[in-house]
Amino acid sequence: TTDEVTGAIVDAAIRIHRDLGPGLFESAYEAQLAHELAERGVEFERQLLLPLEYRGRRIEFGYRVDLLVEQR
């Protein structure tokens, strides 16, 4: 369920912050969160490009999603 996935993400994030503390680059926290989610069996994808539409024109590299978890 969504609540279970959300709980796993929040739990992992709190654990990482408690263990590593503040001050690292975002990429370090992202890599560790990906590792934690994989250990918990949570499906995710990293660094996905997400296009956007502007005035009827599709811009292929509009956004980048850090983590897409469980296709959401």
N, CA, C and O of each residue as an XYZ file, in Angstrom:
288
protein
N       0.829     -1.191      0.000
C       0.000      0.000      0.000
C       0.873      1.254      0.000
O       2.076      1.203      0.254
N       0.234      2.358     -0.288
C       0.956      3.633     -0.293
C       1.505      3.954      1.091
O       2.626      4.445      1.219
N       0.717      3.678      2.126
C       1.176      3.964      3.491
C       2.418      3.155      3.849
O       3.317      3.670      4.514
N       2.482      1.911      3.425
C       3.641      1.064      3.721
C       4.887      1.578      2.998
O       5.972      1.628      3.578
N       4.725      1.955      1.740
C       5.855      2.477      0.971
C       6.327      3.799      1.568
O       7.525      4.025      1.735
N       5.366      4.669      1.888
C       5.718      5.949      2.499
C       6.449      5.727      3.823
O       7.443      6.396      4.106
N       5.961      4.796      4.624
C       6.611      4.483      5.894
C       8.034      4.002      5.703
O       8.927      4.386      6.458
N       8.258      3.151      4.682
C       9.602      2.642      4.407
C      10.541      3.771      3.995
O      11.697      3.805      4.416
N      10.048      4.692      3.176
C      10.871      5.822      2.725
C      11.229      6.725      3.900
O      12.394      7.076      4.086
N      10.235      7.095      4.685
C      10.471      7.986      5.824
C      11.405      7.330      6.832
O      12.327      7.974      7.333
N      11.176      6.065      7.131
C      12.030      5.343      8.071
C      13.476      5.308      7.584
O      14.406      5.547      8.354
N      13.655      5.008      6.304
C      15.012      4.961      5.740
C      15.666      6.343      5.785
O      16.842      6.461      6.131
N      14.912      7.382      5.438
C      15.469      8.736      5.430
C      15.889      9.180      6.829
O      16.941      9.794      7.004
N      15.067      8.867      7.815
C      15.410      9.237      9.198
C      16.655      8.473      9.646
O      17.543      9.041     10.282
N      16.713      7.215      9.319
C      17.890      6.406      9.696
C      19.160      6.964      9.064
O      20.190      7.087      9.727
N      19.082      7.298      7.788
C      20.247      7.834      7.080
C      20.683      9.160      7.705
O      21.870      9.370      7.955
N      19.735     10.042      7.955
C      20.088     11.339      8.538
C      20.682     11.173      9.928
O      21.631     11.868     10.291
N      20.125     10.258     10.700
C      20.644     10.010     12.049
C      22.073      9.451     11.975
O      22.940      9.855     12.751
N      22.311      8.532     11.052
C      23.624      7.891     10.960
C      24.679      8.771     10.298
O      25.824      8.812     10.750
N      24.299      9.478      9.224
C      25.278     10.266      8.473
C      25.335     11.724      8.914
O      26.366     12.381      8.772
N      24.219     12.230      9.451
C      24.177     13.621      9.863
C      24.039     14.566      8.683
O      23.955     14.129      7.535
N      24.017     15.859      8.967
C      23.869     16.862      7.911
C      25.195     17.187      7.245
O      26.266     16.824      7.732
N      25.095     17.884      6.113
C      26.286     18.469      5.505
C      26.864     17.757      4.305
O      27.791     18.276      3.684
N      26.353     16.586      3.950
C      26.864     15.892      2.771
C      26.165     16.411      1.517
O      25.133     17.077      1.598
N      26.734     16.098      0.374
C      26.068     16.428     -0.879
C      24.792     15.610     -1.004
O      24.701     14.493     -0.496
N      23.807     16.185     -1.690
C      22.535     15.498     -1.904
C      22.750     14.127     -2.538
O      22.039     13.176     -2.213
N      23.714     14.021     -3.432
C      23.962     12.752     -4.121
C      24.359     11.637     -3.152
O      24.050     10.471     -3.397
N      25.027     11.975     -2.074
C      25.405     10.965     -1.083
C      24.167     10.428     -0.373
O      24.044      9.221     -0.161
N      23.255     11.315     -0.008
C      22.017     10.882      0.647
C      21.148     10.078     -0.316
O      20.544      9.078      0.073
N      21.089     10.511     -1.559
C      20.298      9.789     -2.563
C      20.828      8.384     -2.775
O      20.052      7.431     -2.839
N      22.135      8.247     -2.886
C      22.735      6.929     -3.091
C      22.438      6.014     -1.907
O      22.116      4.840     -2.093
N      22.544      6.539     -0.712
C      22.269      5.715      0.466
C      20.787      5.371      0.571
O      20.437      4.257      0.961
N      19.914      6.318      0.226
C      18.479      6.036      0.248
C      18.142      4.942     -0.766
O      17.334      4.059     -0.480
N      18.753      4.997     -1.935
C      18.532      3.947     -2.936
C      18.966      2.592     -2.383
O      18.276      1.590     -2.571
N      20.090      2.564     -1.713
C      20.585      1.320     -1.109
C      19.610      0.799     -0.048
O      19.296     -0.391     -0.016
N      19.140      1.686      0.805
C      18.197      1.307      1.862
C      16.892      0.778      1.270
O      16.358     -0.228      1.738
N      16.380      1.455      0.243
C      15.140      1.006     -0.383
C      15.311     -0.358     -1.039
O      14.423     -1.207     -0.957
N      16.448     -0.564     -1.687
C      16.715     -1.863     -2.319
C      16.755     -2.970     -1.265
O      16.218     -4.056     -1.483
N      17.383     -2.697     -0.137
C      17.445     -3.697      0.939
C      16.062     -4.033      1.482
O      15.832     -5.144      1.958
N      15.148     -3.079      1.411
C      13.788     -3.288      1.912
C      12.861     -3.857      0.845
O      11.682     -4.094      1.107
N      13.385     -4.076     -0.347
C      12.577     -4.636     -1.428
C      11.613     -3.653     -2.065
O      10.621     -4.057     -2.671
N      11.901     -2.357     -1.932
C      11.049     -1.324     -2.513
C      11.540     -1.048     -3.930
O      12.730     -0.819     -4.146
N      10.623     -1.071     -4.894
C      10.957     -0.822     -6.293
C      11.167      0.672     -6.515
O      10.371      1.487     -6.050
N      12.240      1.037     -7.227
C      12.506      2.446     -7.513
C      13.382      2.572     -8.745
O      14.031      1.617     -9.172
N      13.384      3.778     -9.309
C      14.287      4.134    -10.402
C      14.922      5.465    -10.030
O      14.304      6.298     -9.368
N      16.158      5.651    -10.462
C      16.893      6.879    -10.126
C      17.141      7.743    -11.349
O      17.325      7.241    -12.458
N      17.145      9.051    -11.129
C      17.562     10.055    -12.108
C      16.864      9.901    -13.461
O      17.511      9.827    -14.506
N      15.538      9.854    -13.418
C      14.754      9.751    -14.647
C      14.500     11.126    -15.240
O      14.195     12.080    -14.524
N      14.631     11.213    -16.555
C      14.315     12.463    -17.234
C      12.813     12.524    -17.451
O      12.194     11.544    -17.864
N      12.238     13.673    -17.171
C      10.807     13.872    -17.288
C      10.571     15.070    -18.198
O      10.922     16.196    -17.845
N       9.981     14.837    -19.363
C       9.750     15.956    -20.282
C       8.660     16.887    -19.765
O       7.890     16.531    -18.873
N       8.610     18.079    -20.339
C       7.543     19.011    -20.038
C       7.048     19.622    -21.335
O       7.737     19.602    -22.355
N       5.849     20.162    -21.277
C       5.251     20.822    -22.432
C       5.235     22.324    -22.174
O       4.864     22.779    -21.092
N       5.638     23.073    -23.170
C       5.591     24.532    -23.070
C       5.089     25.085    -24.396
O       5.735     24.930    -25.432
N       3.936     25.729    -24.350
C       3.329     26.339    -25.537
C       3.222     25.340    -26.685
O       3.503     25.659    -27.841
N       2.811     24.135    -26.340
C       2.622     23.104    -27.349
C       3.900     22.428    -27.809
O       3.867     21.575    -28.695
N       5.008     22.795    -27.226
C       6.294     22.208    -27.611
C       6.782     21.305    -26.487
O       6.799     21.701    -25.321
N       7.173     20.108    -26.842
C       7.674     19.152    -25.858
C       9.171     19.384    -25.647
O       9.952     19.385    -26.598
N       9.549     19.578    -24.403
C      10.962     19.748    -24.044
C      11.382     18.461    -23.341
O      10.949     18.185    -22.222
N      12.216     17.686    -23.998
C      12.559     16.342    -23.521
C      13.256     16.330    -22.170
O      13.054     15.411    -21.376
N      14.062     17.326    -21.906
C      14.855     17.312    -20.675
C      14.413     18.432    -19.742
O      15.222     19.248    -19.302
N      13.117     18.458    -19.450
C      12.566     19.522    -18.629
C      12.887     19.369    -17.156
O      13.248     20.336    -16.486
N      12.755     18.157    -16.658
C      12.973     17.879    -15.245
C      13.763     16.589    -15.087
O      13.863     15.786    -16.014
N      14.310     16.410    -13.924
C      14.959     15.151    -13.577
C      14.386     14.702    -12.229
O      14.418     15.444    -11.247
N      13.864     13.479    -12.204
C      13.294     12.912    -10.979
C      14.425     12.190    -10.253
O      15.057     11.300    -10.820
N      14.684     12.569     -8.999
C      15.747     11.913     -8.231
C      15.418     10.439     -8.026
O      16.203      9.566     -8.396
N      14.269     10.165     -7.441
C      13.833      8.778     -7.191
C      12.351      8.655     -7.527
O      11.527      9.415     -7.018
N      12.019      7.704     -8.379
C      10.632      7.362     -8.645
C      10.389      6.042     -7.924
O      10.964      5.016     -8.288
N       9.542      6.068     -6.909
C       9.350      4.900     -6.041
C       8.002      4.256     -6.352
O       6.959      4.911     -6.344
N       8.057      2.947     -6.627
C       6.839      2.173     -6.895
C       5.993      2.830     -7.992
O       4.766      2.872     -7.896
N       6.656      3.337     -9.026
C       5.991      3.976    -10.178
C       5.136      5.195     -9.803
O       4.189      5.536    -10.511
N       5.479      5.847     -8.683
C       4.735      7.042     -8.256
C       5.703      8.172     -7.996
O       5.285      9.270     -7.626
